[in-house]
Amino acid sequence: MVLLILPMQLQDIDGVLEVEKGCFPTPWSRNSFISEVRDNDDAYYYVAKLGDKIVGYIGSWFILDEAHITNVAVHPSFRRLGVATQLFNFIFTVGRANGINSITLEVRKSNYGAQRLYRRLGFVVTGMRKGYYQDNNEDALIMWKRLK
Ligand SMILES: CC(C)(COP(=O)(O)OP(=O)(O)OC[C@H]1O[C@@H](n2cnc3c(N)ncnc32)[C@H](O)[C@@H]1OP(=O)(O)O)[C@@H](O)C(=O)NCCC(=O)NCCS
């Protein structure tokens, strides 16, 4: 089956919440996704679909010439298959087409798997936010990648 990357629609949110619950101890609420998809003109959210099943998603904000990744998650049963890589490559392509010059994200200091993914995609660590994550006061690494 072909993996499709499509703009997130309101009707995708049930499937996105399933992914979200399998990925994070404090998942985003339904309302957070609704307001991003419906109300935020700066938000670019995409889902990865295998047939009717949502297996991952990525969210970002495009502000002037910078993109900020707000979240990325892949269902635990569909990891290490390149889904996140395809979601990022899609964002890079959309970003370049929309004048984005650089792209940033935060990642938990302990999330080595995600850090490895980001380094492979060309992100580099540029700084740290102390106690950024409120659930356990964990530090965030700040990573950037130049797109152009
Ligand atoms: C991080 C996450 C999005 C990666 O998704 P994925 O679709 O499995 O990633 P990919 O298959 O595109 O991975 C590509 C490469 O990144 C690296 N990588 C990805 N996940 C990794 C892990 N858990 N451990 C080590 N390396 C990893 C590997 O180099 C991998 O290539 P390989 O499988 O050939 O070794 C997924 O594990 C996830 O949803 N985790 C929980 C949520 C989360 O942590 N999100 C990030 C918040 S900042």
Ligand as a Chemical Component Dictionary entry (heavy atoms), coordinates in Angstrom:
data_LIG
# 
_chem_comp.id                   LIG 
_chem_comp.type                 NON-POLYMER 
_chem_comp.pdbx_formal_charge   0 
_chem_comp.three_letter_code    LIG 
# 
loop_
_chem_comp_atom.comp_id 
_chem_comp_atom.atom_id 
_chem_comp_atom.alt_atom_id 
_chem_comp_atom.type_symbol 
_chem_comp_atom.charge 
_chem_comp_atom.model_Cartn_x 
_chem_comp_atom.model_Cartn_y 
_chem_comp_atom.model_Cartn_z 
_chem_comp_atom.pdbx_ordinal 
LIG C1  C1  C 0 10.334 9.928  16.702 1  
LIG C2  C2  C 0 9.318  9.298  15.728 2  
LIG C3  C3  C 0 8.403  10.394 15.179 3  
LIG C4  C4  C 0 10.107 8.645  14.565 4  
LIG O1  O1  O 0 9.167  8.164  13.595 5  
LIG P1  P1  P 0 9.554  7.003  12.561 6  
LIG O2  O2  O 0 8.544  7.019  11.463 7  
LIG O3  O3  O 0 9.758  5.733  13.279 8  
LIG O4  O4  O 0 10.965 7.518  11.998 9  
LIG P2  P2  P 0 11.702 7.033  10.660 10 
LIG O5  O5  O 0 11.301 5.631  10.329 11 
LIG O6  O6  O 0 11.509 8.056  9.593  12 
LIG O7  O7  O 0 13.234 7.034  11.170 13 
LIG C5  C5  C 0 14.297 7.386  10.313 14 
LIG C6  C6  C 0 15.605 7.245  11.059 15 
LIG O8  O8  O 0 15.602 8.021  12.276 16 
LIG C7  C7  C 0 16.291 7.309  13.329 17 
LIG N1  N1  N 0 15.330 6.860  14.359 18 
LIG C8  C8  C 0 13.988 6.998  14.350 19 
LIG N2  N2  N 0 13.444 6.509  15.497 20 
LIG C9  C9  C 0 14.483 6.035  16.227 21 
LIG C10 C10 C 0 14.575 5.377  17.490 22 
LIG N3  N3  N 0 13.471 5.129  18.257 23 
LIG N4  N4  N 0 15.796 5.022  17.945 24 
LIG C11 C11 C 0 16.920 5.276  17.222 25 
LIG N5  N5  N 0 16.888 5.887  15.989 26 
LIG C12 C12 C 0 15.701 6.248  15.503 27 
LIG C13 C13 C 0 16.909 6.091  12.657 28 
LIG O9  O9  O 0 18.172 6.504  12.161 29 
LIG C14 C14 C 0 15.918 5.840  11.522 30 
LIG O10 O10 O 0 16.474 5.112  10.461 31 
LIG P3  P3  P 0 16.557 3.484  10.541 32 
LIG O11 O11 O 0 15.196 3.003  10.971 33 
LIG O12 O12 O 0 16.924 3.113  9.130  34 
LIG O13 O13 O 0 17.618 3.182  11.558 35 
LIG C15 C15 C 0 8.490  8.180  16.434 36 
LIG O14 O14 O 0 9.368  7.288  17.088 37 
LIG C16 C16 C 0 7.491  8.700  17.454 38 
LIG O15 O15 O 0 6.356  9.022  17.121 39 
LIG N6  N6  N 0 7.911  8.756  18.737 40 
LIG C17 C17 C 0 7.028  9.202  19.814 41 
LIG C18 C18 C 0 6.693  10.659 19.666 42 
LIG C19 C19 C 0 7.929  11.545 19.657 43 
LIG O16 O16 O 0 8.892  11.318 20.372 44 
LIG N7  N7  N 0 7.880  12.579 18.812 45 
LIG C20 C20 C 0 8.949  13.561 18.715 46 
LIG C21 C21 C 0 8.677  14.663 19.672 47 
LIG S1  S1  S 0 9.992  15.886 19.580 48 
# 
loop_
_chem_comp_bond.comp_id 
_chem_comp_bond.atom_id_1 
_chem_comp_bond.atom_id_2 
_chem_comp_bond.value_order 
_chem_comp_bond.pdbx_ordinal 
LIG C1  C2  SING 1  
LIG C2  C3  SING 2  
LIG C2  C4  SING 3  
LIG C2  C15 SING 4  
LIG C4  O1  SING 5  
LIG O1  P1  SING 6  
LIG P1  O2  DOUB 7  
LIG P1  O3  SING 8  
LIG P1  O4  SING 9  
LIG O4  P2  SING 10 
LIG P2  O5  DOUB 11 
LIG P2  O6  SING 12 
LIG P2  O7  SING 13 
LIG O7  C5  SING 14 
LIG C5  C6  SING 15 
LIG C6  O8  SING 16 
LIG C6  C14 SING 17 
LIG O8  C7  SING 18 
LIG C7  N1  SING 19 
LIG C7  C13 SING 20 
LIG N1  C8  SING 21 
LIG N1  C12 SING 22 
LIG C8  N2  DOUB 23 
LIG N2  C9  SING 24 
LIG C9  C10 SING 25 
LIG C9  C12 DOUB 26 
LIG C10 N3  SING 27 
LIG C10 N4  DOUB 28 
LIG N4  C11 SING 29 
LIG C11 N5  DOUB 30 
LIG N5  C12 SING 31 
LIG C13 O9  SING 32 
LIG C13 C14 SING 33 
LIG C14 O10 SING 34 
LIG O10 P3  SING 35 
LIG P3  O11 DOUB 36 
LIG P3  O12 SING 37 
LIG P3  O13 SING 38 
LIG C15 O14 SING 39 
LIG C15 C16 SING 40 
LIG C16 O15 DOUB 41 
LIG C16 N6  SING 42 
LIG N6  C17 SING 43 
LIG C17 C18 SING 44 
LIG C18 C19 SING 45 
LIG C19 O16 DOUB 46 
LIG C19 N7  SING 47 
LIG N7  C20 SING 48 
LIG C20 C21 SING 49 
LIG C21 S1  SING 50 
# 
